[in-house]
Amino acid sequence: MSIHTIYKNEKGKQTILDFYELYLAKLEVNLERVFVETSFGRTHVLVSGPKDGRPIFIFQGGNCINPMTLSWFLPLLQNYRVFAPDTIGHPGFSDENRISARDESFAYWISELMAHFDIDKSAFVGPSYGAGIILRLAAFMPEKIACSVLVSPAGIQLGSKLEMIRKILVPLMLFKLNGSSEQMNKIANIMSDHSMKEIDKEIIGNIFHYVKLEQEMPKLTEKKELTNYTAPTMVIAGRKDIFFPEERIQQAAFEIIPNLTNYEAFDMGHFPSEEYLIKMNQGIKAFLELHYRGNV
């Protein structure tokens, strides 16, 4: 575990943390903020929802801020006690130590968070990098998972590297050189199928500018790693997702996940539009009602 800063300078760090606070305020929900000491570093956790609700852990997407992707799943706060940690080594208020998403490290990190909140078993929801983290838990500590929802998931299959270079990396390099709004718009449109909110675009642009991006994707999960993972699982994929396209996710997901009970695909990019967020949450709530709320 290396100890370093993920930010390029203090001004950049403060800029990102200011956006974090702004986004939290825009959510307009009652949140507790808890710091948990783990063997991997201090972890900042957002906690919300009814105190007697069944627990759900929601993990943020990579190289973004926790409130941004948490905002996608706000309907879950109505019935569930939600725990949303700032991922160690990513933008936010957790420690900046980078830990590997290719071994058991994240599984142990999650288990320590669960122990702090006295939770033995939970439902899990994760978009993108967050889904890859959940799959690391499924591989090493499957007994911790009551059920899981993996949205536009890392850790299953990757999209075309050539397309990512052409449509994301090249505009990103140009954006870093000259701060061109044209290049940032290109990136945002590809990531969201032309539906990204302005505040999200602004935050991501600042993250590109001020943060040393995490470039290591979660390990692609192997079928043998999930032999003992039997929890009901839902996968939601986007047909226009440049990073984890549905056409590559579907076959691999059914091959490696033993109890893939629900699979949904939408004509969305990596960032869902408001229209698809509504549809996603309807499906997720129905999945949890069947596989989680009614089962003790």
Number of C-alpha atoms within 10 A of each C-alpha: 10 8 12 11 17 19 20 12 11 11 11 16 19 13 14 23 16 13 20 21 12 13 19 19 12 11 14 8 12 12 15 11 13 13 14 17 15 15 9 19 19 17 22 20 23 20 20 22 23 14 12 9 15 18 26 25 23 26 25 26 26 25 20 24 25 26 23 19 22 24 14 19 19 15 15 19 18 12 16 21 19 29 26 23 27 25 31 21 25 27 26 25 20 20 22 22 19 19 20 16 20 17 15 16 17 23 21 18 19 20 17 18 20 18 11 12 11 9 14 13 18 18 24 23 25 27 28 25 25 25 29 30 32 30 31 27 25 24 22 19 19 21 16 21 21 22 23 29 25 25 26 32 32 28 27 24 21 17 16 14 13 10 12 14 12 12 18 21 15 14 19 21 13 14 21 16 10 9 16 14 13 12 20 22 18 16 23 25 17 21 22 20 19 17 17 20 13 11 13 18 17 15 19 20 22 18 21 19 18 21 22 15 17 13 8 11 17 24 18 16 22 15 15 11 15 21 14 14 23 17 21 22 25 23 24 21 27 26 18 21 23 22 22 25 23 28 16 16 25 18 12 16 21 15 13 17 26 17 15 18 14 14 16 14 19 16 14 24 28 25 27 24 18 13 10 17 16 15 11 19 16 13 17 22 17 12 20 22 12 12 19 20 17 8 9 7
